[in-house]
Every structure is written in C-alpha cells, then in structure tokens.
Amino acid sequence: MNAEMIAALRELEREKGIAFETILAGLEEAMASAYKSWWKQHHPEADEDLIGVRASIDPESGDLRVWLQQLEEVEHEDPETGEVTTEHKVVSEDEVEVTDEFKGRIGAQTAKQVIFQKLRDAEREMTYEEFAGREGDVVTGIVQQQDRRYILLDLGKVEALMPASEQVPAESYRHGERVKAYITEVRRGTKGPQIVVSRTHPGLLKTLFALEVPEIEEGIVEIKAVAREPGHRSKIAVSSREPAVDPVGACVGPKGSRVRNVVTELRGEKIDVVPWSADPGTFVANALQPAKVKEARVDPDTQTAVVIVPDYQLSLAIGKEGQNARLAARLTGCRIDIKSETQQAEEGRTPRPAPTPAAPEPPQPEASEPVVAEQEVAEQVVAEQVVAEVADAEVRAPVEAVPEDASAAEDEAPGAIADEAPAEEPAEA
C-alpha cells in the first residue's frame, strides 16, 4: 500500500459514490485475513484458533501495519437458559514486520479482490436504495427473457421480474418489446436487489392516468377508487377539488385522447370513468354506468344496495356475465341487488301470506298399566271367538255339500278296490 493507492481510492469515492472509509475498512479486514493465512503456512504447528491478526492502513500515506494477537477461550453461561457459549479474548498482541513478499504478491491480489468486491456491493446497495423508495411507480422495461413462469425486464441497471400471476393472460410479450409495469416489491438478494413488477395491479391504471392527466398530478382531480379485471374492463371513480373542473372530462380529455392513450397502453382494456359522490346511493348509481338507474337505496349497516332500473336497462346494468355489476360492487364496496321496474311492481302487488297459528294438539291421557292389561285381555277374547267361528264353519261345510249318491259310491268303492287288488303272498327265502 502506498500513497498512489490512497489516491485511487479517493477517485473511486468521487466516481462511484463509495465512501473511502468503507473501502479502507474492507481492505484492513482482508489484509488481516490474508496475513493470518500466510502466517499459518509458515507456522503449521501453531493452533489457528488461538491466533488472531489485526491490520491497520494509514489513510494518508497508505502504510500497512499488522499485529499478531494471542487469544484464549472464555466460556460464558446464560443464567436464564443455562446454555454455555465460548468466545475468544485477546490476551496480548505484538506488532510484526510485514515482509516484502506479503506486500508484493499477496497484498496486491488481496487488495484487488477486496476493491472489486466492495465496488460490486456498493453498486448493489446503491441500486437497492434507488428502487426501494419507488414501490408504486411505473417503470418502462425491455423484454429480455420470456418463460412460462416469469418474464425478465431490463430496467437499465437492474432486471425486473414479472411472475405469471402478475401477467395479463390475454397479452403476449415479444423479445425486445418495451413494456410499462408497476413496481410491487423491492427486496434484497444474493446477486443484488430483486424487483417484482406487475401488469395486473390496479395501481398501474391509477398511475397511468396520473401520467396522462395534468390535473391529477397537480392534485385538482383525485382518483377515489379503482376496480379492475385485467385485460377486460375497469372502472375508476374520480372527484374534483374545484367546482369549475369536471373530473370525468379532465380524465377523458379532448375527444377522448387521454383515456385513449391509457387504453392503448393496456392493449384495448375498456375503461369506465364515473364521478365519485359522498352519497352512497348516488355513488352506486354512478358506478353502474353506462346503465341508467331509476332508484338506488343503500343500507349502511349491511352495506347492501337495492337498485331499480328500467326493464330495457336490466341487461346493461348487469353486464356480460355480470361484469358491470361485479365491477360496480368492487368500486363501491357494497353488495348490489339489481331489479327491473316490472320485478319491483310484481313484488309490491303480491301480498305475502300471513302466518297461520298452529292448532294446539289435544291432550292425550297417560297410559297406565291396568288399562293396557284390560285391552290385551279383550283383544285375546275376540281372537278366540273368531277362531272358534271359523272352525265351526269348516266342519259344517263338507256335511251339507256331500250328496246321497256320492256317499253310496263311497260305500261301494272300498270293496271294489279290495276285489281288484288281492294281497300278495310273501316271497320264499
């Protein structure tokens, strides 16, 4: 180290914006680590854990001084957890002479590596500080790499990442194309700051209008609320702080030029600009534009709105697949129930049936054991009488039905059968 090195470090401070003290402290730490490694090669028998090195560089002349330290292990016990930790304490240190070998080859390599590393770290830190305060801004980047999971945008000093969840499905991005995106997050990374951008965030629409409408930038016109379905349709509610300025006309611009520029940037996304109102009913009616609302009633307790529209405006108020009503609900924060005039009239004519009181049930006597026994005995007597009557009927029926000729035939039949079938004699064994 010499005076020329100090002058070079001062020049880096002016050009790159890196503090001279930061580079000098990094060089001292690097020189101490390099000298310890070099000393260990010449003294392999020494205990590396008990040897420390401290280096110092004169900020004026650049002279390097090194001290060799003797360390000892000291144990500390945490009184709350009982955990024992070990740390090294400096017992003594002696200044050693820095040889020309270390100053020449080893010192030059170490200084080069440290300076380059400090430059990279300083540039990353400066880039992070530059973009850390820009969350919510719109940046223009060039598409560098396209993948199913993400898209990389070149912002100049750093690259921005656009995840698939922050991309509009209907949009296609080509390599080398310029795209405007909204910065949602800036975080530190191992290879520098990581910037996450979005094309679907509602803040993108709000910021694009602020860039196109001077009244918004000056604070005369304010965007109160934004509801967006990326790639399809959006609604914004605007108000004016000056009565002479029309907020909707200021956002639309002469012959629709201002809103047309925003639509072009969003690649054809439809935008409805509606006036904001402090009255919830009026605001809900405005949010359903372009449909014409006859009446709007809002319940502040339940945040529910009942809207009456003409019959021919019902489909327009609801929108394609309920899109208009859905965006109006997001814009106002209310649950919107849309009815036509005919539906409202039918509900008013149809009387609601009055609830009929339920008839009281007659009291039932409590069953007791004697009553149950008498019922069982009576049922048994009736069953025995029925069985006896059936048996008498079966006995009388054959006697009355058999004629006299049939009984005579029965008397002759056994004799004839006996004459025709004589008994067989047993066979001899």
C-alpha positions as CSV (number, residue, x, y, z in Angstrom):
1,M,0.0,0.0,0.0
2,N,1.3,3.5,-0.9
3,A,0.1,7.0,-1.5
4,E,-0.9,6.1,-5.1
5,M,-3.3,3.5,-3.8
6,I,-4.9,6.0,-1.5
7,A,-5.3,8.5,-4.3
8,A,-7.0,5.8,-6.4
9,L,-9.4,5.0,-3.6
10,R,-10.3,8.7,-3.3
11,E,-11.0,8.8,-7.1
12,L,-13.3,5.8,-6.7
13,E,-15.1,7.6,-3.9
14,R,-15.9,10.5,-6.3
15,E,-16.8,8.5,-9.4
16,K,-18.7,5.6,-7.9
17,G,-20.1,7.2,-4.8
18,I,-18.4,4.7,-2.4
19,A,-17.3,6.0,0.9
20,F,-13.5,6.0,1.3
21,E,-13.8,4.7,4.9
22,T,-15.8,1.8,3.7
23,I,-13.2,0.7,1.2
24,L,-10.4,1.2,3.8
25,A,-12.1,-0.8,6.5
26,G,-12.7,-3.6,3.9
27,L,-9.0,-3.6,3.0
28,E,-7.9,-3.8,6.6
29,E,-10.1,-6.8,7.2
30,A,-8.9,-8.5,4.0
31,M,-5.3,-7.8,4.8
32,A,-5.7,-9.3,8.3
33,S,-7.3,-12.4,7.0
34,A,-4.6,-12.8,4.2
35,Y,-1.8,-12.3,6.6
36,K,-3.2,-14.9,9.0
37,S,-3.4,-17.5,6.2
38,W,0.2,-16.6,5.1
39,W,1.5,-16.9,8.7
40,K,-0.3,-20.2,9.1
41,Q,1.6,-21.6,6.1
42,H,4.9,-20.7,7.8
43,H,3.9,-22.0,11.2
44,P,1.8,-25.1,10.7
45,E,2.3,-26.3,14.3
46,A,0.5,-23.3,15.8
47,D,-3.1,-23.5,16.9
48,E,-5.1,-21.4,14.5
49,D,-7.9,-20.9,16.9
50,L,-5.7,-19.1,19.4
51,I,-4.0,-16.8,16.9
52,G,-5.6,-13.5,15.7
53,V,-4.4,-10.8,13.4
54,R,-5.2,-7.1,13.3
55,A,-4.3,-4.8,10.4
56,S,-4.3,-1.1,10.0
57,I,-3.8,1.2,7.0
58,D,-2.8,4.8,7.3
59,P,-5.4,6.9,5.4
60,E,-2.8,9.5,4.4
61,S,0.3,7.5,3.5
62,G,-1.2,4.1,2.9
63,D,1.3,2.3,5.2
64,L,0.3,-1.2,6.4
65,R,0.8,-2.3,10.0
66,V,0.0,-5.8,11.3
67,W,-0.4,-7.0,14.9
68,L,-0.3,-10.7,15.9
69,Q,-2.7,-11.5,18.8
70,Q,-2.7,-14.2,21.4
71,L,-6.2,-15.4,22.2
72,E,-7.8,-17.6,24.9
73,E,-11.2,-19.2,25.1
74,V,-13.6,-17.9,27.6
75,E,-16.8,-19.7,28.5
76,H,-20.0,-17.9,29.4
77,E,-23.2,-19.5,30.8
78,D,-26.5,-17.9,30.2
79,P,-28.3,-17.6,33.6
80,E,-31.7,-18.0,32.1
81,T,-31.3,-20.9,29.7
82,G,-28.1,-22.4,31.1
83,E,-26.5,-22.5,27.6
84,V,-22.7,-22.3,27.6
85,T,-21.1,-20.2,24.9
86,T,-17.4,-19.9,24.0
87,E,-15.7,-16.7,22.8
88,H,-12.1,-15.7,22.2
89,K,-10.5,-12.9,24.3
90,V,-7.3,-11.1,23.3
91,V,-4.6,-11.7,25.9
92,S,-1.8,-9.9,24.1
93,E,-0.8,-8.6,20.7
94,D,2.6,-7.8,19.2
95,E,3.3,-5.8,16.1
96,V,5.1,-7.9,13.4
97,E,7.0,-6.8,10.4
98,V,5.3,-7.1,7.1
99,T,7.7,-8.7,4.6
100,D,8.1,-7.5,1.0
101,E,6.8,-10.9,-0.2
102,F,3.5,-10.3,1.5
103,K,3.3,-6.7,0.4
104,G,4.0,-7.5,-3.2
105,R,2.2,-10.5,-4.5
106,I,-0.3,-11.4,-1.7
107,G,-1.1,-7.9,-0.8
108,A,-1.8,-6.8,-4.4
109,Q,-4.1,-9.8,-5.0
110,T,-6.0,-9.2,-1.8
111,A,-6.4,-5.5,-2.4
112,K,-7.6,-6.2,-5.9
113,Q,-10.2,-8.7,-4.8
114,V,-11.4,-6.5,-2.0
115,I,-11.8,-3.4,-4.1
116,F,-13.7,-5.3,-6.8
117,Q,-16.0,-6.9,-4.2
118,K,-16.6,-3.6,-2.5
119,L,-17.4,-2.0,-5.8
120,R,-20.0,-4.7,-6.6
121,D,-21.5,-4.4,-3.1
122,A,-21.7,-0.7,-3.3
123,E,-23.4,-0.7,-6.7
124,R,-25.9,-3.2,-5.5
125,E,-26.6,-1.2,-2.4
126,M,-27.0,2.0,-4.4
127,T,-29.3,0.2,-6.9
128,Y,-31.4,-1.1,-4.0
129,E,-31.7,2.3,-2.4
130,E,-32.7,3.8,-5.7
131,F,-35.6,1.4,-6.3
132,A,-36.5,0.8,-2.6
133,G,-38.4,4.1,-2.5
134,R,-40.0,3.6,-5.9
135,E,-42.6,0.9,-4.9
136,G,-45.8,2.0,-6.5
137,D,-44.1,3.7,-9.5
138,V,-44.5,2.7,-13.2
139,V,-41.3,1.8,-15.0
140,T,-40.6,1.0,-18.6
141,G,-38.5,-2.1,-19.4
142,I,-37.4,-4.1,-22.3
143,V,-38.4,-7.8,-22.5
144,Q,-35.2,-9.8,-22.2
145,Q,-36.3,-13.3,-21.4
146,Q,-39.7,-15.0,-21.6
147,D,-40.8,-18.1,-19.8
148,R,-44.0,-19.8,-18.6
149,R,-43.2,-18.9,-15.0
150,Y,-41.9,-15.3,-15.4
151,I,-40.7,-12.6,-17.7
152,L,-37.5,-10.6,-17.2
153,L,-37.5,-6.9,-18.0
154,D,-34.3,-4.9,-18.4
155,L,-34.6,-1.6,-16.5
156,G,-31.0,-0.5,-17.3
157,K,-29.1,-1.0,-14.1
158,V,-31.1,-4.0,-12.9
159,E,-33.5,-6.6,-14.2
160,A,-37.1,-6.8,-13.0
161,L,-39.1,-10.0,-12.6
162,M,-42.8,-10.3,-13.7
163,P,-44.3,-13.6,-12.4
164,A,-47.0,-15.4,-14.3
165,S,-49.6,-14.3,-11.6
166,E,-48.8,-10.6,-12.4
167,Q,-49.2,-11.0,-16.2
168,V,-52.4,-10.4,-18.1
169,P,-53.5,-13.7,-19.8
170,A,-54.7,-12.0,-22.9
171,E,-51.4,-10.2,-23.5
172,S,-48.4,-11.5,-25.4
173,Y,-44.8,-10.2,-24.9
174,R,-42.2,-10.3,-27.6
175,H,-38.4,-10.1,-27.1
176,G,-37.1,-6.6,-27.3
177,E,-40.5,-5.0,-26.8
178,R,-40.9,-2.1,-24.4
179,V,-43.5,-2.6,-21.6
180,K,-44.7,-0.5,-18.8
181,A,-45.1,-2.2,-15.5
182,Y,-46.0,-1.4,-11.9
183,I,-43.4,-2.0,-9.1
184,T,-44.9,-4.0,-6.3
185,E,-41.9,-5.2,-4.3
186,V,-38.2,-4.5,-3.9
187,R,-36.2,-6.9,-1.8
188,R,-32.5,-7.7,-1.3
189,G,-31.0,-10.7,-3.0
190,T,-27.7,-12.5,-3.1
191,K,-26.9,-11.2,-6.5
192,G,-28.3,-7.7,-6.0
193,P,-31.8,-6.2,-5.5
194,Q,-34.8,-8.2,-6.8
195,I,-37.6,-6.0,-8.3
196,V,-41.0,-7.6,-8.8
197,V,-43.3,-5.8,-11.3
198,S,-47.0,-6.3,-12.3
199,R,-49.3,-5.6,-15.2
200,T,-52.5,-6.6,-13.4
201,H,-52.2,-4.3,-10.3
202,P,-54.9,-1.6,-10.0
203,G,-52.2,0.8,-9.2
204,L,-50.9,0.6,-12.8
205,L,-54.2,2.1,-14.1
206,K,-54.1,4.8,-11.4
207,T,-50.5,5.7,-12.2
208,L,-51.1,5.8,-16.0
209,F,-54.0,8.2,-15.5
210,A,-51.7,10.4,-13.3
211,L,-49.1,10.5,-16.1
212,E,-51.7,11.4,-18.7
213,V,-53.9,13.9,-16.8
214,P,-52.1,17.0,-15.5
215,E,-55.0,17.8,-13.2
216,I,-54.3,14.6,-11.3
217,E,-50.6,15.4,-11.0
218,E,-51.5,18.8,-9.7
219,G,-54.0,17.5,-7.1
220,I,-57.0,19.2,-8.6
221,V,-58.6,15.9,-9.6
222,E,-58.4,12.8,-7.4
223,I,-58.9,9.2,-8.1
224,K,-61.0,7.9,-5.3
225,A,-61.4,4.2,-6.2
226,V,-60.3,1.7,-8.8
227,A,-61.9,-1.7,-9.8
228,R,-60.2,-3.7,-12.5
229,E,-60.5,-7.0,-14.3
230,P,-57.1,-7.1,-16.1
231,G,-57.4,-7.4,-19.9
232,H,-61.2,-6.9,-20.0
233,R,-62.7,-3.9,-18.2
234,S,-62.0,-1.4,-15.5
235,K,-63.8,1.4,-13.6
236,I,-62.4,4.4,-11.8
237,A,-64.2,6.9,-9.6
238,V,-62.9,10.5,-9.7
239,S,-63.7,13.7,-7.9
240,S,-62.6,17.3,-8.2
241,R,-61.4,19.7,-5.5
242,E,-62.5,22.7,-7.6
243,P,-66.2,23.1,-8.7
244,A,-65.2,24.6,-12.0
245,V,-63.3,21.5,-13.1
246,D,-65.2,18.4,-14.4
247,P,-63.3,15.4,-13.1
248,V,-64.7,13.0,-15.8
249,G,-64.0,15.4,-18.6
250,A,-60.4,16.0,-17.4
251,C,-59.7,12.3,-17.4
252,V,-61.3,11.6,-20.8
253,G,-59.6,14.5,-22.4
254,P,-60.3,16.4,-25.7
255,K,-62.1,13.9,-28.0
256,G,-61.1,11.1,-25.6
257,S,-57.4,11.5,-26.2
258,R,-56.2,11.0,-22.7
259,V,-58.2,7.9,-21.9
260,R,-57.4,6.5,-25.3
261,N,-53.7,6.6,-24.5
262,V,-54.3,4.6,-21.3
263,V,-56.4,2.1,-23.2
264,T,-53.7,1.7,-25.8
265,E,-51.1,1.1,-23.1
266,L,-53.3,-1.5,-21.5
267,R,-53.8,-3.1,-25.0
268,G,-57.5,-2.5,-25.5
269,E,-58.8,-2.8,-22.0
270,K,-62.2,-0.9,-21.7
271,I,-62.2,1.8,-19.0
272,D,-65.3,3.5,-17.5
273,V,-64.7,6.9,-15.8
274,V,-67.5,7.7,-13.3
275,P,-68.0,10.6,-10.9
276,W,-67.5,9.9,-7.2
277,S,-70.1,11.0,-4.7
278,A,-70.2,11.1,-0.9
279,D,-73.8,9.9,-1.0
280,P,-73.8,6.1,-1.2
281,G,-76.9,5.8,-3.3
282,T,-75.7,8.3,-5.9
283,F,-72.3,6.6,-6.0
284,V,-73.8,3.2,-6.6
285,A,-76.0,4.6,-9.4
286,N,-72.9,6.3,-11.0
287,A,-70.9,3.1,-10.6
288,L,-73.4,1.1,-12.8
289,Q,-72.9,3.4,-15.8
290,P,-73.4,3.2,-18.7
291,A,-76.7,1.8,-17.4
292,K,-79.4,4.3,-16.3
293,V,-80.6,3.8,-12.8
294,K,-84.1,4.9,-11.6
295,E,-83.6,4.5,-7.9
296,A,-80.8,3.2,-5.6
297,R,-81.2,2.5,-1.9
298,V,-78.2,1.6,0.3
299,D,-78.4,0.1,3.8
300,P,-75.3,1.5,5.7
301,D,-75.5,-1.2,8.3
302,T,-75.3,-4.2,5.9
303,Q,-73.6,-2.4,3.0
304,T,-76.3,-3.7,0.7
305,A,-77.7,-1.7,-2.2
306,V,-81.0,-2.3,-3.9
307,V,-81.1,-0.7,-7.4
308,I,-84.2,-0.3,-9.6
309,V,-83.6,0.1,-13.4
310,P,-85.9,0.3,-16.4
311,D,-86.7,-3.0,-18.0
312,Y,-84.7,-2.3,-21.1
313,Q,-81.7,-1.4,-19.0
314,L,-81.6,-4.5,-16.8
315,S,-79.2,-6.5,-19.1
316,L,-76.9,-3.4,-19.5
317,A,-76.8,-2.9,-15.8
318,I,-75.8,-6.5,-15.1
319,G,-73.4,-6.6,-18.0
320,K,-71.9,-9.6,-19.8
321,E,-71.6,-12.5,-17.3
322,G,-72.4,-10.0,-14.5
323,Q,-69.2,-8.0,-15.2
324,N,-70.7,-4.5,-14.9
325,A,-72.4,-5.3,-11.6
326,R,-69.3,-7.1,-10.3
327,L,-67.0,-4.1,-11.0
328,A,-69.6,-1.7,-9.5
329,A,-69.7,-3.7,-6.3
330,R,-65.9,-3.7,-6.1
331,L,-65.8,0.0,-6.7
332,T,-68.3,1.0,-4.1
333,G,-67.7,-1.8,-1.6
334,C,-71.4,-2.7,-1.5
335,R,-73.4,-5.8,-2.3
336,I,-75.7,-4.7,-5.2
337,D,-79.1,-6.3,-5.9
338,I,-80.4,-5.1,-9.3
339,K,-84.1,-5.3,-10.1
340,S,-86.2,-4.1,-13.0
341,E,-89.3,-2.0,-12.6
342,T,-91.5,-4.9,-13.5
343,Q,-90.0,-7.1,-10.9
344,Q,-90.3,-4.4,-8.3
345,A,-94.0,-3.9,-9.2
346,E,-94.7,-7.6,-9.0
347,E,-93.1,-7.8,-5.6
348,G,-95.3,-4.9,-4.5
349,R,-98.6,-6.4,-5.8
350,T,-98.1,-9.9,-4.5
351,P,-99.2,-10.0,-0.8
352,R,-97.3,-12.1,1.5
353,P,-99.4,-14.9,3.2
354,A,-100.0,-14.3,6.8
355,P,-98.6,-17.0,9.0
356,T,-101.4,-19.2,10.5
357,P,-101.0,-20.2,14.1
358,A,-100.6,-23.8,14.7
359,A,-103.6,-25.7,16.3
360,P,-102.9,-27.0,19.7
361,E,-102.8,-30.7,20.0
362,P,-105.5,-32.4,22.2
363,P,-104.1,-33.7,25.4
364,Q,-103.6,-37.4,25.5
365,P,-104.4,-39.4,28.6
366,E,-101.4,-41.0,30.2
367,A,-101.4,-44.8,29.7
368,S,-101.4,-46.8,32.8
369,E,-100.6,-50.5,33.3
370,P,-104.2,-51.7,34.3
371,V,-105.7,-50.1,31.2
372,V,-103.1,-51.8,28.9
373,A,-103.8,-55.2,30.6
374,E,-107.6,-54.9,30.0
375,Q,-107.1,-54.0,26.4
376,E,-104.8,-57.0,25.9
377,V,-107.4,-59.4,27.5
378,A,-110.2,-58.1,25.4
379,E,-108.2,-58.5,22.2
380,Q,-107.4,-62.1,23.2
381,V,-111.1,-63.0,23.8
382,V,-112.1,-61.5,20.4
383,A,-109.4,-63.5,18.7
384,E,-110.5,-66.8,20.3
385,Q,-114.2,-66.2,19.3
386,V,-113.1,-65.6,15.6
387,V,-111.0,-68.8,15.6
388,A,-114.0,-70.8,17.0
389,E,-116.4,-69.4,14.4
390,V,-114.0,-70.3,11.6
391,A,-113.6,-73.9,12.8
392,D,-117.4,-74.4,13.1
393,A,-117.9,-73.2,9.5
394,E,-115.2,-75.6,8.2
395,V,-116.9,-78.6,10.0
396,R,-120.4,-77.8,8.7
397,A,-119.5,-77.1,5.1
398,P,-118.5,-80.7,4.0
399,V,-121.5,-82.3,5.5
400,E,-124.0,-80.1,3.8
401,A,-122.3,-80.2,0.4
402,V,-121.9,-84.0,0.0
403,P,-125.0,-85.6,-1.9
404,E,-126.6,-89.0,-1.1
405,D,-125.3,-90.6,-4.4
406,A,-121.8,-89.7,-3.6
407,S,-122.0,-91.2,-0.1
408,A,-123.3,-94.5,-1.6
409,A,-120.4,-94.6,-4.1
410,E,-118.0,-94.1,-1.3
411,D,-119.5,-97.1,0.5
412,E,-119.0,-99.3,-2.6
413,A,-115.6,-98.1,-3.6
414,P,-113.6,-99.9,-0.9
415,G,-115.0,-103.3,-1.8
416,A,-114.3,-103.0,-5.4
417,I,-110.8,-101.9,-4.7
418,A,-110.2,-104.8,-2.4
419,D,-111.6,-107.3,-5.0
420,E,-109.4,-105.9,-7.8
421,A,-106.2,-105.8,-5.7
422,P,-105.7,-109.1,-3.8
423,A,-102.9,-109.2,-1.2
424,E,-99.5,-110.5,-2.4
425,E,-98.0,-113.5,-0.8
426,P,-94.6,-113.1,0.8
427,A,-91.8,-114.5,-1.2
428,E,-89.9,-117.5,-0.1
429,A,-86.5,-117.0,1.1
